[in-house]
Structures are given as C-alpha cells and as structure tokens.
Amino acid sequence: MMKKSNIEWCDFTWDPVTGCRNDCSFCESRKRLSHFKGDIRFHLSDERIHIDEERSLYVITTPLAKNGSSVPAPTGFYPTLHPYRLQQVIQKIKPANIWVCHSGDLFGEWIPTEWILQVFEAAKQAPWHNYMFLTMNPNRYEELLETGVLMPTDNFWYGTRLTERGNVFTADGYHTFLCIEPMRLFAERMEIPNVEWILLGGYGKLKRSWIESVMERKGNIPVFMIGSKLFKDVWRAPLIQEYPPLLYRPAEKTLPHCSECKYCYSVRQGKRGLWRACRHYKIVRQDKDSGGRHILGRYAAVSPQWCPKRPETNWRFTKRV
C-alpha cells in the first residue's frame, strides 16, 4: 500500500514509474533512491527485472527481496516501470490528493507513451482521488494533447516545475498548476501564467523579494508555500498554504482516547495489560464514519450486532485499532 506523504501539499505519493535522466542538484528523490539501490549489478541478474538495453529502460514485475529483506530501489534512479504498483490507488478507498511519480519524471522524453497510458488507465479505475502530475518537460503535455491521449478529467492536474525561465503548460479544459522550486531571480521577473494553483519552494539561496513579487502579481490564484527552514526564515511570517476548491480536503477530527470516554471501561488482565470495551452504540455498530469512533486499547470488545436484552452475549474480541 501507499504510505502517507510527509509532503505538505499532497496526501500520498504514488510511484508506478521511478527514475529520471535530469541531473538536478536539488533532487531529493535521486539522493534517496541512490542510497537504497544496493549493488545494481547484482540486482540486474534477477529474472524479475526486464531490461530494454536499446532504450536503457527497466521493468520490475514483482518487488525484489534479497536475503529476506526488501530492496526499495533495485534499479537506483534509472527509469523504471513498476506494474505491480498500478493497483495501489484502487486499494486506497479514502479520497486523497496523490502526487504521481514524485520519485521520477513521468513525462520525461525518455518515458514511453505506453507507460504513461498505463498510469492514466490505473488512475481512471479510482476516480475518487485527485492525481497531481509534475514535470520539468511540459512539452510532453503538448504532444499528448495533440495526439488526443491527455486526460481532460476534473481529477487530473497537470503541473509544470520551473527552476528557470521556461514554458508552462496551460490548456482550456485541463487543470494546470505551477511549481517554482527552487525559487531564483527569474521568479521576480517572469509573467505569471494562467494556472489554477502556484506552489513556491526554497532551496539553497532565497530572497524575500522573489516571494513578494510573485504574491503581488498572482491575482486570485491560490498559493501554497512549501514549508522548509529556509523558506520560514526568509518569509518571517506564517506560511500561506492555500488550495484550489477542487483540491481542498477538510482536516480530520481528533479521535478521543477511550480513557476519556464515559462509554468505555477496562479490566486488568495480569501481565497482558488492560482489557477494554466500549458500549458506545456507534462503536458497537462499527460505523467507521461516525463521530463517536474511538481509539481503543490493547484489546477491545466490539459487536456488529447489539442486543439490549443480553449485552453480555454480544461482545467479541478484536485487536487494537
């Protein structure tokens, strides 16, 4: 399954394709995957890795494990398709904002169009999510648009990342956004394109005048300042972190601990710790979306069917949730 992202502007990251041929000094993904690659020469002899030597592309059919331990990045930062990851978004039931291929560039010139179409098709199977694509090669968006395969759906967002002055993809009927990270002098002088969202991030050298210039000229476009120590030190004010309406996700309510609830009770069970049970009717009915949901203790007694006449017959034990 996908893991919740530490990146502020998205809920999850999804990497059906990894790797990139750009050599960016600020790329954290290259550093991370290169650190976990291990001995690539040893991995490439595995039959689960298919190699297209002519185009220097790789396909990993199933996750690799060596000596009982998983190998997070057996091909390092080389362009690689992971088809076993395509179904991960379908398994994630709760709607989320998902950054697609944050450990690579899905729209790089070296990526086959069939890989992109496979990712699009997998995303179409889980339309309750928002998918955010980000590339330093917006010309690939234009090529896919001309061939009629660029998806114009409301939950597909096409982003352009700028590290210097360049083209930004915008098109009628498509949701587009701009990511300026790292910010440099060009941000102070560039014309703000007609996008729906702007991400601002800092790396290395950053000046407050660059940020202020974008904020003065952005108009009504929502801006999200990507938190970092550098950005906070330069901005010297609470960060502005806005979303477009279609990407807005309300904050989840804090779940009360059972020790704070009048419906819960506990019984000491020797070295096993506390046995806890909750008599709240919404917990008993296992209503996952209820406001009465609890964080239970080591063991909990929960019943899917509540009988008020014989409550002692309705409990069943479950592990901690």
Summary of the structure (lengths in Angstrom):
residues: 321
radius of gyration: 24.1
end to end distance: 17.7
largest distance: 74.2
contacts: 896
relative contact order: 0.09
helix: 24%
strand: 22%
